[in-house]
Amino acid sequence: MLTLIEQRHGVGMRAGHLPSWVEVRLDRVLDGLELTAGGDLQSAVEQLAQEPARLTDLAEILRVGETCFYRDPPSWDALREVALPRWAGRERIRAVSAGCSTGEEAWTLAMLLDEACRRRTPNGEWRVVGQERSEAALVTAREGLYPAAGARHLPGSLRARYLTEEGDAVRVVATLGERVTFVHRDVMQGLPPGRYELVVCKNVLIYFGAEAGRRAVDLLLRSLADDGVLLVARSEVPRLRAMGHRGEEIAGGVTVFRGTAAER
């Protein structure tokens, strides 16, 4: 099953090295399959091979992970204090959250951009695109309503300005939503047309096999503006270095990558 998914969708996971949450999701998929006579695993594999739509659904289930606002605070602190102030004086800033899942990462990015521009260029033009292959996840992202626990890592000043309380939930303020767009698109298709100062793609590449991961990284780097940067999760940095990309450490343990002229 995992081999089929990698061949058709680039999701590179290996039996024997699966996180427990992946095993749980695979078990649920198997339970939901109407197995042919014999009812064994081979029957399930053959059924998936003959039903591309169901295989696509399985790949989607495996690649939609859990997230929250300001996940991995050190990386967001580095963007907030080091990277974004460099661009805040510009008239135009474009950013993408690639593989944004239910949207918390894209909204966090929008909060930081709005905050930086308020300080330097109040009338500056900035936009954030949240890109995700799961339509179900995008429904939540566009709604902008989340359990309050998902904002536990968000600095108090950001929470007070950009979230409103609704019982046990929080909602992103409408003014922020005016500059954030969510699109249905797979990372393997590249980003929406344009050049971006910042591309955030965290905890997405971990799902890809070697070839699919190389292709995805190349597409992301090609979409960067001349001085744009790509931020990935810290666990994904060694993989990009192994591909030959040189990283720049902007803060302790936080590394970004730039595209070469040839890649653009």
C-alpha positions as CSV (number, residue, x, y, z in Angstrom):
1,M,0.0,0.0,0.0
2,L,2.7,2.4,0.9
3,T,4.6,1.7,-2.3
4,L,1.5,2.5,-4.4
5,I,1.1,5.8,-2.5
6,E,4.7,6.8,-3.2
7,Q,4.5,5.9,-6.8
8,R,1.4,7.9,-7.5
9,H,1.5,10.7,-4.9
10,G,5.1,11.0,-3.7
11,V,4.3,10.1,-0.1
12,G,7.4,8.2,1.0
13,M,6.8,6.2,4.1
14,R,8.3,2.8,5.0
15,A,6.7,-0.1,6.8
16,G,8.6,-0.7,10.1
17,H,9.4,3.0,10.5
18,L,5.9,4.5,10.7
19,P,4.8,6.9,13.5
20,S,1.9,5.5,15.6
21,W,-0.5,8.0,14.2
22,V,0.2,6.8,10.6
23,E,-0.5,3.2,11.7
24,V,-3.8,4.3,13.2
25,R,-4.9,6.0,10.0
26,L,-3.9,3.1,7.8
27,D,-5.9,0.7,10.1
28,R,-8.9,3.0,9.7
29,V,-8.6,2.9,5.9
30,L,-8.3,-0.9,5.9
31,D,-11.4,-1.1,8.1
32,G,-13.3,1.0,5.6
33,L,-12.3,-1.0,2.5
34,E,-14.8,-3.5,1.2
35,L,-12.4,-6.3,0.7
36,T,-12.9,-8.9,-2.0
37,A,-13.4,-12.6,-1.3
38,G,-10.6,-13.8,0.9
39,G,-10.5,-10.4,2.7
40,D,-6.7,-10.3,3.1
41,L,-4.2,-7.4,2.7
42,Q,-3.3,-8.4,-0.8
43,S,-7.0,-8.0,-1.8
44,A,-6.9,-4.5,-0.3
45,V,-3.8,-3.6,-2.2
46,E,-5.3,-4.8,-5.5
47,Q,-8.5,-2.8,-4.8
48,L,-6.5,0.4,-4.1
49,A,-4.5,-0.1,-7.3
50,Q,-7.7,-0.3,-9.3
51,E,-9.4,2.7,-7.6
52,P,-7.2,5.8,-8.1
53,A,-9.7,8.1,-6.2
54,R,-9.5,5.9,-3.1
55,L,-5.8,5.9,-3.2
56,T,-5.8,9.7,-3.5
57,D,-8.0,9.8,-0.4
58,L,-5.5,7.7,1.5
59,A,-2.6,9.9,0.5
60,E,-4.6,12.9,1.7
61,I,-5.3,11.2,5.0
62,L,-1.6,10.5,5.5
63,R,-0.4,14.0,4.5
64,V,-2.8,16.2,6.6
65,G,-1.1,16.6,9.9
66,E,-2.1,18.3,13.1
67,T,-0.9,21.8,13.7
68,C,-1.5,24.9,15.8
69,F,-0.8,28.6,15.9
70,Y,2.9,29.5,16.3
71,R,4.0,25.9,16.2
72,D,7.7,25.5,17.0
73,P,8.1,29.0,18.6
74,P,11.8,29.5,17.9
75,S,11.3,29.5,14.1
76,W,8.5,32.0,14.3
77,D,10.5,34.1,16.8
78,A,13.3,34.2,14.2
79,L,11.0,35.3,11.5
80,R,9.4,37.9,13.7
81,E,12.7,39.4,15.0
82,V,15.2,38.9,12.2
83,A,13.7,38.1,8.8
84,L,10.5,40.0,8.5
85,P,11.9,43.4,9.7
86,R,14.2,43.3,6.6
87,W,11.2,43.5,4.3
88,A,8.8,45.5,6.4
89,G,9.8,48.8,4.7
90,R,8.8,47.6,1.2
91,E,5.6,48.5,-0.6
92,R,4.9,44.9,-1.5
93,I,5.5,41.6,0.3
94,R,4.2,38.2,-0.8
95,A,4.4,35.0,1.4
96,V,3.1,31.4,1.1
97,S,2.3,28.7,3.6
98,A,2.8,25.6,1.5
99,G,0.9,22.6,2.9
100,C,-0.9,24.8,5.4
101,S,-3.3,22.0,6.6
102,T,-6.2,23.7,8.5
103,G,-4.6,27.1,8.2
104,E,-3.0,28.0,11.5
105,E,0.4,28.3,9.9
106,A,-0.9,30.7,7.3
107,W,-2.7,32.8,9.8
108,T,0.4,32.9,12.0
109,L,2.4,34.2,9.1
110,A,-0.2,36.8,8.4
111,M,-0.1,38.0,12.0
112,L,3.6,38.5,11.8
113,L,3.6,40.3,8.5
114,D,0.8,42.6,9.7
115,E,2.7,43.4,12.9
116,A,6.0,44.1,11.0
117,C,4.3,46.3,8.4
118,R,2.4,48.3,11.1
119,R,5.7,49.2,12.6
120,R,7.5,50.2,9.4
121,T,5.1,50.7,6.6
122,P,1.5,51.1,7.8
123,N,0.2,51.3,4.2
124,G,2.4,48.6,2.9
125,E,0.9,45.9,0.7
126,W,1.3,42.4,1.9
127,R,-0.4,39.1,1.0
128,V,-0.4,35.5,2.3
129,V,-1.4,32.5,0.4
130,G,-2.2,29.3,2.3
131,Q,-1.8,26.3,0.0
132,E,-3.3,22.9,0.8
133,R,-4.3,19.7,-1.1
134,S,-7.1,18.8,1.3
135,E,-10.4,20.4,0.6
136,A,-11.6,19.4,4.0
137,A,-8.7,21.1,5.7
138,L,-9.3,24.3,3.7
139,V,-12.9,24.5,4.9
140,T,-11.5,25.0,8.4
141,A,-8.8,27.3,7.2
142,R,-11.2,29.7,5.5
143,E,-13.6,29.6,8.5
144,G,-10.8,30.8,10.8
145,L,-12.4,29.3,13.9
146,Y,-10.3,27.0,16.1
147,P,-10.3,25.4,19.6
148,A,-8.7,27.8,22.0
149,A,-6.0,25.3,22.9
150,G,-4.6,25.7,19.4
151,A,-3.4,29.2,20.4
152,R,-1.5,28.1,23.4
153,H,1.9,28.9,21.9
154,L,0.9,32.3,20.4
155,P,2.5,35.3,22.2
156,G,-0.1,37.3,24.2
157,S,0.3,40.4,22.1
158,L,-0.6,38.6,18.9
159,R,-3.5,36.7,20.5
160,A,-5.0,39.9,21.8
161,R,-4.8,41.7,18.5
162,Y,-5.7,39.0,16.0
163,L,-8.0,36.5,17.8
164,T,-11.4,37.0,19.4
165,E,-12.9,34.7,22.0
166,E,-16.0,32.6,21.1
167,G,-16.7,30.4,24.1
168,D,-14.1,27.6,24.0
169,A,-12.9,28.7,20.6
170,V,-11.0,31.6,19.0
171,R,-11.7,33.3,15.7
172,V,-9.2,35.1,13.4
173,V,-10.2,38.8,13.1
174,A,-11.8,39.7,9.8
175,T,-9.3,42.5,9.0
176,L,-6.6,39.8,8.8
177,G,-8.7,37.7,6.5
178,E,-8.8,40.5,3.9
179,R,-5.2,39.8,3.0
180,V,-5.1,36.0,3.2
181,T,-6.2,33.6,0.4
182,F,-6.4,29.8,0.6
183,V,-6.0,27.8,-2.5
184,H,-6.5,24.1,-3.3
185,R,-3.2,22.9,-4.7
186,D,-0.7,20.1,-4.2
187,V,2.9,21.1,-3.3
188,M,4.0,18.7,-6.1
189,Q,2.3,21.2,-8.6
190,G,4.5,24.0,-7.3
191,L,3.2,27.3,-5.8
192,P,0.7,29.6,-7.4
193,P,2.3,31.8,-10.1
194,G,4.4,34.6,-8.8
195,R,7.6,35.4,-6.8
196,Y,7.5,35.3,-3.1
197,E,9.7,36.9,-0.4
198,L,8.9,34.1,2.0
199,V,7.9,30.5,1.6
200,V,7.1,28.5,4.7
201,C,6.8,24.7,4.2
202,K,7.2,23.0,7.5
203,N,6.6,19.3,8.3
204,V,5.5,18.6,4.7
205,L,8.7,17.2,3.1
206,I,8.8,14.5,5.7
207,Y,6.0,12.7,3.9
208,F,7.8,12.6,0.5
209,G,10.0,9.9,-0.9
210,A,13.5,10.9,-2.2
211,E,12.6,11.8,-5.8
212,A,9.3,13.5,-4.9
213,G,11.0,15.5,-2.1
214,R,13.8,16.7,-4.5
215,R,11.2,17.9,-7.0
216,A,9.1,19.6,-4.4
217,V,12.1,21.5,-3.0
218,D,13.2,22.6,-6.5
219,L,9.7,24.0,-7.2
220,L,9.6,25.9,-3.9
221,L,13.0,27.5,-4.5
222,R,12.1,28.5,-8.0
223,S,9.2,30.5,-6.7
224,L,11.4,32.7,-4.5
225,A,12.0,36.4,-5.2
226,D,15.6,37.4,-5.7
227,D,16.2,37.8,-2.0
228,G,13.4,35.5,-0.9
229,V,13.9,32.6,1.5
230,L,12.4,29.2,2.2
231,L,11.8,28.1,5.8
232,V,11.4,24.4,6.5
233,A,11.1,22.5,9.8
234,R,14.4,22.0,11.7
235,S,14.1,18.2,11.1
236,E,14.0,18.8,7.4
237,V,17.1,21.0,7.1
238,P,19.6,18.1,6.9
239,R,17.6,16.7,4.0
240,L,17.9,20.0,2.0
241,R,21.6,20.2,2.8
242,A,22.0,16.6,1.5
243,M,20.4,17.7,-1.8
244,G,23.2,20.3,-2.1
245,H,21.3,23.4,-1.0
246,R,23.2,25.8,1.3
247,G,21.3,27.1,4.3
248,E,21.7,30.4,6.2
249,E,21.2,30.3,9.9
250,I,19.3,33.4,10.9
251,A,19.0,32.5,14.6
252,G,20.1,29.7,16.8
253,G,18.9,26.5,15.2
254,V,16.7,28.3,12.6
255,T,17.9,27.9,9.0
256,V,16.5,29.3,5.7
257,F,17.4,28.5,2.1
258,R,17.7,30.7,-0.9
259,G,17.1,29.8,-4.5
260,T,20.0,30.2,-7.0
261,A,19.5,32.3,-10.2
262,A,19.5,29.0,-12.2
263,E,16.6,27.6,-10.0
264,R,14.6,30.8,-10.6
